[in-house]
């Protein structure tokens, strides 16, 4: 567990000007009460127009975690990041909060929502791992930049790249969910290491969400930090009646809800990393949720997948999904759901965004797994769980799929007959590692949630009898199936002798194999 350090909050003095003035002193006082004195906010007369003042103020604090709130944070994101990094603040410890107010917003509402957004940002960066190295691609901003600005690293568009941390990777060669989940083919293993292709990686954060051991880092994509920020926003909404819900926004989107509008923004590197469980967690908490894409086709596609799945699930399970709100891509805003009544207090007001827990907890809260419910099943690419099917007649019980399953959904255990293979659908995240690794190609995974399978718990999908090596007599836990042998031996029935399927690996490698097993080895 990383040590939590109280971030420094810097507020631009322009929040006290038009269009909706907020007294900076009142904002600071409210923040101190909200944060229980954990941090002392600073107020600077200007940040965007005179950003050198920001560098000097932050440098004097020697803090490695900084939250900046101003009215132009979205438009001047690249410049503010560059300035803060010049002050010695690691990229992972920076949070920028846009406090631009909407037309017609009242001062009390602006104050309430500003406190909520700044508090969520503090929670997000408080536990961030600031020691992780940062990789990025830099491109010119729209309209170009001056030579001086380019050399100083401001007014440029940055896209961060994923960084693999071998000290946290617990799967070695067997772990592949991150590479299989990457929608851009940017990850592959080489000599036991995971390699990130900078030409393909677009910093979407999917690998961060897919890796359960935290082996990938990307600024702004830490699941722990996003979860903490979401929990703060939900708690703030219970006290702020002007807010309808949380808008999960791609940080590259042209539209971000302004202060005073009925949505509090939760920014992510890309909607591609968002799972259905994120939306279900917010619905379970009793708040509305929107998903806002940028103009990237992958980001927009992910929004559509999530929208369709959550709407289909709401029809089956009966929770509210805002059917009266029609989706529109006019400004990249897709309404997904409206407040739903659910037992959220039982979880300690915690938001869990790591799968499969992110999806399982709301399903249980909605009563989807209780006894007496009619059978139900919802499929779609937006689903976060998977249903595994195995052709028992073709399965050799080699246990390769068990070795690559990082969630423990697949398990093999000895029984009276020899060995049995079982699956727990509630633990399957549909990563596809079992499908990719199966030497006999008898495993399939469907992105779906099935009420009966989830409620039934672990089920046996294949069994086999124990045999002994025909050469040395050592026990064999699993053998190749007849179907697999026909495929490997060109379909020749004469090759299917007892010796063919009952020789251990030691005997084959040691040259003590029967004739048929030599044919198998080749």
Buried (B, 14 or more C-beta within 10 A) or exposed (E): EEEEBBBBBBBBEBBBEEEBEBEBEEBBEBBBEBBEEBBEBBBBEBBBEEBEBBBEBBBEBEBBBBBBBBBBBBEBBBBBBBBBBBBBBBBBBBBBBBBBBBEEBEBEBBBBBBBBBBBBBBBBBBBBBBEBEBBEBEEEBEEEBEEEBBEBBBBBBBBBBBBBBEEEBEBEEBBBBBBBBBBBEBBBBEEEEBEBEEEBBBBBBBBBBBBBEBBBBBBBBBBBBBBBBBBBBBBBBEEBEBBBBBBBBBBBBEBBBBBBBBBBBBBBBBBBBBBBBBBBBBBBBBBBBBBBBBEBEBBBBBBBBBBBBBBBBBEBBEBEBBEEBEBEEEEBBBBBBBBBEBEBEEBEEBBBBBBBBBBBBBBBBBBBBEEEBEEBEBBBEBBBBBBBEBBBEBBBBBBBBBBBBBBEBBBBEEEEEBBBBBBBBBBBBBBBBBBBBBEBEBBBBBBBBBBEBBBEEBEEBBBBEBBEBBBEEEEBBBBBBBBBBBBBBEEEEEBBBEBBBBBBEEBBEEEBBBEBBBBBEE
